[in-house]
C-alpha cells in the first residue's frame, strides 16, 4: 500500500485503527467513543474526524455514527496487521505484553513495507504466525 508517510499520517493511522477496533467491539462508533478509547479531548477528535472525512477515509452519518470507507478500512486493516504481528513477535521473544504493545505501535508506523513483509514471512515460515 502506498500513501504519504509523515507524522500526521501516524495520527491518521492510529485513528483509523481505533475506529476499526471499536467497530469490532460495538455496533456503532461515535467521536466520543474514540475520545474515550484514545484518551483525547472531544474537540481534538472532532477536528481529526473532519480531516479523515475530507480525505475520504470515513463517513459520518447525520446521527454522528462513523464508518470507514473502503480506503479507510484498507489502511486500518494494514496498520492493525502490522501492530498484531509485531506485538506477537515481541511477546514471543520475551518482551512483556504491555511493552510489546507500546513498541509495536511505534514500529508499525515507521517500518518499511519490505522489512515488515520479511518479518511476517519469516514468522509464517517458522510457524510463529
C-alpha positions, 0 to 999 in steps of 0.5 A: 500500500502506498500513501504519504508517510509523515507524522500526521499520517501516524495520527491518521493511522492510529485513528483509523485503527481505533475506529476499526477496533471499536467497530469490532467491539460495538455496533456503532462508533461515535467521536466520543467513543474514540475520545474515550478509547484514545484518551483525547479531548472531544474537540481534538477528535472532532477536528481529526474526524473532519480531516479523515472525512475530507480525505475520504477515509470515513463517513459520518452519518447525520446521527454522528455514527462513523464508518470507514470507507473502503480506503479507510478500512484498507489502511486500518486493516494494514496498520492493525496487521502490522501492530498484531504481528509485531506485538506477537513477535515481541511477546514471543521473544520475551518482551512483556505484553504491555511493552510489546504493545507500546513498541509495536505501535511505534514500529508499525508506523515507521517500518518499511513495507519490505522489512515488515513483509520479511518479518511476517514471512519469516514468522509464517515460515517458522510457524510463529504466525 
